[in-house]
Amino acid sequence: MQSTSMTERLDEAIDQALADERILGTVVLVSRDGEPIYRRAADWADREGGSAMGKN
């Protein structure tokens, strides 16, 4: 069995949720000991308006 990194697992879960249209967009921040270790903004904040999700 090949192990996958936390980043790969998070990316896969986010990508699958977007593909399944369970979510339209997301911003995810994971921190360890107060320091960000994963940050991602994906897809749309406003799909109809064409606004992409931002990391802020």
C-alpha positions as a Markdown table, in Angstrom:
| # | Residue | x | y | z |
|---|---|---|---|---|
| 1 | Met | 0.0 | 0.0 | 0.0 |
| 2 | Gln | 1.4 | 3.4 | -1.0 |
| 3 | Ser | 1.0 | 6.1 | 1.5 |
| 4 | Thr | -0.3 | 9.5 | 0.4 |
| 5 | Ser | 0.6 | 12.9 | 1.9 |
| 6 | Met | -1.9 | 15.0 | 3.8 |
| 7 | Thr | -1.7 | 17.5 | 0.9 |
| 8 | Glu | -2.6 | 14.8 | -1.7 |
| 9 | Arg | -5.5 | 13.6 | 0.4 |
| 10 | Leu | -6.9 | 17.1 | 0.9 |
| 11 | Asp | -6.5 | 17.9 | -2.8 |
| 12 | Glu | -8.2 | 14.7 | -3.8 |
| 13 | Ala | -11.1 | 15.3 | -1.4 |
| 14 | Ile | -11.6 | 18.9 | -2.5 |
| 15 | Asp | -11.3 | 18.0 | -6.2 |
| 16 | Gln | -13.9 | 15.1 | -5.8 |
| 17 | Ala | -16.3 | 17.4 | -3.9 |
| 18 | Leu | -16.1 | 19.9 | -6.7 |
| 19 | Ala | -16.4 | 17.3 | -9.5 |
| 20 | Asp | -19.5 | 15.8 | -7.7 |
| 21 | Glu | -20.9 | 19.4 | -7.4 |
| 22 | Arg | -21.3 | 18.9 | -3.6 |
| 23 | Ile | -19.6 | 22.3 | -3.3 |
| 24 | Leu | -19.2 | 25.2 | -5.6 |
| 25 | Gly | -15.9 | 26.5 | -4.1 |
| 26 | Thr | -13.9 | 26.4 | -0.9 |
| 27 | Val | -11.1 | 27.9 | 1.0 |
| 28 | Val | -9.1 | 25.6 | 3.2 |
| 29 | Leu | -6.4 | 26.4 | 5.7 |
| 30 | Val | -4.7 | 23.8 | 7.9 |
| 31 | Ser | -2.2 | 24.9 | 10.5 |
| 32 | Arg | 0.1 | 23.0 | 12.9 |
| 33 | Asp | 1.5 | 24.7 | 16.0 |
| 34 | Gly | 0.0 | 28.0 | 14.7 |
| 35 | Glu | 1.8 | 27.8 | 11.4 |
| 36 | Pro | -0.1 | 27.3 | 8.0 |
| 37 | Ile | 0.9 | 24.0 | 6.5 |
| 38 | Tyr | -1.8 | 23.8 | 3.8 |
| 39 | Arg | -3.6 | 26.6 | 2.0 |
| 40 | Arg | -5.9 | 26.3 | -1.0 |
| 41 | Ala | -8.7 | 28.3 | -2.6 |
| 42 | Ala | -10.6 | 26.4 | -5.3 |
| 43 | Asp | -13.3 | 27.2 | -7.8 |
| 44 | Trp | -16.0 | 29.8 | -7.4 |
| 45 | Ala | -17.1 | 32.3 | -4.8 |
| 46 | Asp | -19.8 | 33.4 | -7.1 |
| 47 | Arg | -20.3 | 31.1 | -10.1 |
| 48 | Glu | -23.0 | 33.2 | -11.8 |
| 49 | Gly | -21.0 | 36.4 | -11.4 |
| 50 | Gly | -17.7 | 34.7 | -12.4 |
| 51 | Ser | -15.9 | 35.5 | -9.2 |
| 52 | Ala | -13.1 | 33.0 | -8.4 |
| 53 | Met | -12.5 | 32.0 | -4.8 |
| 54 | Gly | -9.6 | 33.9 | -3.1 |
| 55 | Lys | -7.3 | 32.9 | -0.3 |
| 56 | Asn | -8.3 | 35.8 | 1.9 |
